């Protein structure tokens, strides 16, 4: 197998541009780093185009997956020395496998919800780590979908890493604000807005029916259009000096309260 050793290689330069959101959207391709993340993408039906592999020892999980991709799946491989591998990695210590994949094209119309769904809406989230953590929480708490309105890219490398790849298997959609609000209304979901200005505590409201929980960025919170559209507004009690929690922590509290209330109902 050919080994690329230079970061100046044209293919490495072209692939490194996929670390930028604008280029991912323009090309319709993105990078997935790590065996666990690649495997979860495969299980979710994400189309892989190329597998980049470290020219050197691999972790046993990486070795096993690479053999599957190269032999069973017939995926073309390209070996990289450490320098070009680092150029394509978003990690301090690069993984031994990076896949080049087709960008999933999902819309609100693709979401199929069960009766009494639990949906999490992240509005204007600006930190990839927060969005990734929210996706992990939503997956763990049994949410049926996550909708991103503005903010960071669902398929950015840090979101994929912080979500541990559950972004692929969990129904996730990015959509404009107006479309999301109309979609929620049309499907009869009760919009629950998390805001520190609410009178009711989050554990005092009924989260057992068709519910969409909306959280916003920590420094601004949800905008007036979300607060006006919400049927319920809830807050998390703050007893100390801090006036807010990390948005992923807030989302986790609300999602797990919904899970607690829904116990015994098939979740």
N, C-alpha and C positions, 0 to 999 in steps of 0.2 A: 504494500500500500504506500502511496506517495505520502511523504511527510513534509508539511509546511513548517518552516523554521523562522520565517521573517514576518514581523508585524506589517511590513511594507508590501506584502503580497496583495495583489488586487482583490483576490477573493476575501481575504481577511478584512481589508478596508471596506469592502461592500457589506460584509456581514456585520461589521462593527457599527454601521449606521443604523442597524435594526435596534440598537439600544435606545434610539431616539423615537419618541412617539410619532412624530410627523412622518418619519421614514417607514415605520411599521404600517401606518395607515395607507401610505402611498403605495407600498409594495404588496400589502396584504400578507406579509410574512412576519414572523417574530421568533425569538429564541427562547428555548426552554432548557434551563440548566439543572442538572441533577437527576440521578436515576429514579428517585421516588416521584419527582415532578413529571418526568417523561413518561413513566409507567402510568400515572394517573391520567395524563393527557391521552395516551393510547387507549385506555379503557373507556374514555369518554368519546372516542371517535375522532379526535383531532388528527388531521392529516399531516404526517411527518414527511419531509422532503429529503433531508440529509442528516446524518449523524456525525458529529465531530467528536473525536476520541483522543485522549491524551496519548502521546507517544511515550509510553512508560507504564509502570505498574498501575493497575486499577484496583479499586476496592472490589471485593467479591461480588457485591450487588451490581456494581457497574459492569463487571466482566460478564456476569450472567445475562444482564439486559442487553449488552452490546451483541452477544452471540445470538440472542433472540432476534434483535433488530436486523443484524447482518445476514443471518441465515434463514430463519423462519419468515421474516417479513421482507427479505430481499432489499433492505434499505442500503443505499450507497453510503459508504463511510469515508471519512477524511481524517488523517492523523495530524495532530498539531503538537509542535514542541511547546514548552512551557510559556514562552513569551507571547505567541499569538493566542494561546488558550487564555491567558490572563487578559489580553486585550478584549476578548469577547465575553469575559466573565463579569458578573456584578458582585462577586464575592471576594473577600480578602484571600481566602484559600479556595481557588477554583475547583469545581467538581471535575471529574474525569470525563464526563459526557455532557455535550450540549447538542440539542436537536434544533434544526431549522424546521419550522412548521407553518402551515397555512393558517392565517388569522381566522378564527371562528366568526361567522357573521350571524349574530343572533339579534332578534328584535322582540318587542313585547308580544307580538303575535305568536312567537314560538313558545311562550310560557304556557304550560298546561298545568293548571292548579287543581288540587283535590277540593272537596267540600271543606269549608272552614280553614282556608289556608293561612299560614303564617309567613308573611313577607317582610323583609327588612329593606328599607330604602335609605341609602347613604347619599346625602345631599352635599355637594361641594367639598368632598373630603380631599384634603390637599397633600396628605402624607401617605406614600405607598404602604408603609409599615402598618398604619392604622387600617387601611382598607383590607390588606392581607389578613390582619388579625381578626377583623370583623367577619371575613369570609370563613375563617376557621371556626369562629364562635357560632355563626349561623349554621354551618354544617353540623357541628357537634350538638347544637340544641334542636336540630330537626326542622329548621326553617325550610320552606318549600321553594323559595327564590330570594335572590338579592338583586336589587336594582340600583345602579349607580347613576346619579344625576349630576353631570358636570364633574369637576375634580379630576383626580388622577386616572390613568388608563388601567382598565381591568387586566390587560395583558402585558403590563410593564414587568421587567425582570424582578423588581423588589416585591411587587404585589404577588407574583407567582411564588416567589421564595417564601414570603411571610404567610401565605395561605397554605404552604406545603403542597401546592398543586390541587387543592380542593376547588379552586376556581374553575377547573375544567369539568368536574363531575356535578357540582352544584349548579342548578339553573341560575345563570347570571346574565344580566342584560344592562347595557348602557343606553340611556335614552334621554331626550330633552325633557325639561321640567313640565311643560304644558302637556306633552303626550302622556307622561307618567300620571299626572293628576287626573287627566281625563280617563285613562285606563283604570285607575283605582276606583273612580266613581262608577264607571260603566259596569264593573264587576262586583260592585256592592261591598268593597272592602272598607272597613272602618279604619280611618287614618288616625293613628295615635302619634302625636308630636311630643318628642322629648324636649322640654325646655325648663330652665331653672325658675321661670316666672309662673309656672303652673301652680294651682292650688292643691291639686290632688297628687298623692304619692303613687308611684307606679304600681305598687302592690295592692292598691285599693280599687283598681279598675278591672273590668272583665276582659281578659285577653283570650277567651276560648273560642270565639267565633271567627269569621273571616276578617283578619286584622293585618294591617300594614303599619309597622313601626318605623317612624322616620327619625333619623338622627342627623345632626349637622356638624360643621366644623367647630372645634372647641372655642376659638376666640370670638366667633360671631353667632354661632347657633343657627337654627333654622330661620329663614327669612319670613317676612310677613305673609307672603302668599301661602306658605305651608301652614303657618299658624292659623290663618283664616280658613283654610280648607279642612283642617283637622276637626274631626268630631270629638276627639278627646285630647287633652293636653295633660302631660304627667311630668313630675319631677322626681329626682333622686335626692333624698335628704342628705344634707351636708352639715356635719356636726362640728367640724374643725375650722381651720383658717382657710383652707382651699375653697375656692368658689366654683370649681368644676373638676370633672374627672376626664381622663383620656377618653376619647369618643369610643374606642373599642371596648373599654371597660363598661361604659354606659350601655352600649349595645348588648354586651354580654349579660348584664344584669336584667335588662328588659326581656331578652330572648329566653333566659332561663326562668324568669317569672312566668312567661307564657308557657314554657314547657311544664313547669310545676302545676299550673292550673289545668293543663291539658292531659295530665297523667290519666292513663286508662282509656284514652280516646284514640289509640292507634299510633301515637307518636313515639 
